[in-house]
Amino acid sequence: MKNKLLAYILMVLFLAMPFSSMAGENIQLKIAVLPWKMNSTEKIDYVRDALYDMLSSRMAVEKTLVILKESDVKGVFSKYEKEKITDEILKKIGVELGADYVLYGSLTYISETLSLDAKVLSIKREEQPIRSTSQGKGMESLIPIVSQLTLDLNSQILGKEGIEVTVAGFGATPSYVGGFTKKDEKKTEAADEFIITTRDKTKEKALWKSHTFSSNLKKIEIGDVDGDGRNEVILIDDHNLYIYRVRGQVMDIVREFKGAVYEDNYSVDIADLNGNNIPEIYVSRTSNKKADSYVIEYQNGEFVKIAQNLSWFFKTSAANEGIALTGQKLSGDSAFFRDIKYLMWKQGKIVEQSNVDMPGGLNIYNFVKLSLSEGKNEAVLAYTDKDYLILYRKDDDGKWRDTWTSKEYFGGSLNRMESAAYQGGVVKPVEAMEFVDLKSRILYGDLDADGNMEIVVAKNEPGALSRYFKRIDSYKNGEIVDLSWEKGGFEENWKTKRIDGYIADFVIKDIDNDGQKELVIVVVEGPTMTSKAVKSYLVAYKLNIK
């Protein structure tokens, strides 16, 4: 196997050599490719030298990039290879070599999964490193994933320099199975349109679908959490947190935080609230039924927990000054119903400020504050226990009054916190367990710039009679609905086609880093009568908003 692989690599390198020889023309940027770190339970040191040749030959396809001589690079690197390779060390190496950029990374090969993780550091400018990841199955996938990686790196390096990429490739321009409607592209109608227009809105088409996750995904957030200018996808399931990045048609895993079976996730939010220009990831969870939330931030090339064992459940929301962080604590054996507080960072810790002014009886996850077009006075839109939408406004004496209630159900959530009620030391049957459903997300804003407030909500359908039950344990299908506030009520603008399964969460964010936002939906299927297995996936639909 080893000999065959080396023979294959040498053959491909030989074929690539004519391209490398062209790199001497119009030299603009010098790249130092350092020896990579090898992580494997097997002995794969023989791959290291071949990896240098593969990276170098493929990067040098761009005539504006020149790869520094391997012996020169190794001579300088040898002074530091026993130290921890930090950005400061990379800068020193780059300066000694007279390089414009330094490329360093790691190859991980475990259980037939091969992963390349690369970092490119600018030596002459103070800016966030360029990062890229490429993955494959088996060592035989090394050559194609190196090609994908270098195409992506070339595109990013030249993009920062304002130089046109001359060699198109997989990493340069994201593409989707089925294709999205691109910006400024003429839209056409089709029989399989995803959006069903109910108020004379322009129709769009086409979906992207992720790979299938063999777990119960619960929440999603999208944002640039490592400061490299590209958005990551943050997901939680029952116990774990995942950070992914969409690259072309696939999702690459960036980082995973595994939780124990007694650690239950409920929500995830992202926002830069400690003021260092890197968004934090706020994970709300319990451990052994007690609040045990934590906060992650990207520091020195790693995602680390900067606060943990926290008794708060978190939620971020829009505020006059930007984004606000709110929190609520558990109250005894009942979930929530303590005061909801505004929170802030102070001397490296999260501390409470003032109470959130809101109607009584709501928890942190079943309402949003918003301003309607009829006036600047703040309003509160919430879900009732039965999943009607209800709007609260303040009257002249400063008290919250409900002023509008929807005529139909929205939302629908299986994100449930429950605790057994005890009587004389005996646990009641499951049917009598106390529980709180953490309600479905409400997004709001003027999406189509017509001056009217819009909300976007999920609408999960449990079945004909299930709405009459106290506890709903499954939903057969769902859709996303857009409503506008007009003439004293919310009226429907558009909705998606119904999706088989349960809509666990959704966001409107730029998932593929093309500058255009997508409606991204988390769908969960199962268990069924014939299988206890649960599977989840994402679907994304490109919207004509930036």
Buried (B, 14 or more C-beta within 10 A) or exposed (E): EEEEBBEBBEEBBEEBEEBBEEBEEEEEBBBBBBBBBBEBEEEBEEBEBBBBBBBBBBBBBBBBBBBBEBEBBBEBBEEBEEEEBEBEBBBBBBEBBEBBBBBBBBBBBEEEEBBBBBBBBBBEEEEBBBBBBBBBEEBEBBBEBBBBBBBBBBBBBBBBBEBEBEBEBBBBEBEBEEEBBEEEEEEEEEEEBBBEBEEEEEBBBBBBBBEEBEBBBBBBBBBBBBBBBBBBBBBBBBBBBBBBBBBBBBBBEBBEBEBEEEBBBBBBBBBBBBEEEBBBBBBBBBBEBEBBBBBBBBEEEEBEEBBEEBEBBBBBBBEEEEBBBBBBBBEEEBBBBBEBBBBBBEEEEBEBBEEBEBBEEBBBBBBBBBBBEBEEEBBBBBBBEEBBBBBBBBEEEEEBEEBBEBEEBBBBBBBBBBBBEEEEEEEEEEEEBEEBBBBBBBBBBEBBEEEBBBBBBBBBBBEEEBEEEEEBEBBEBBBBBBBBBBEEBBEEBBBBEBBEBBBBBBBBBBBBBBEBBBBBBBBBBBEEEEEEEBBBBBBBBBBBBE
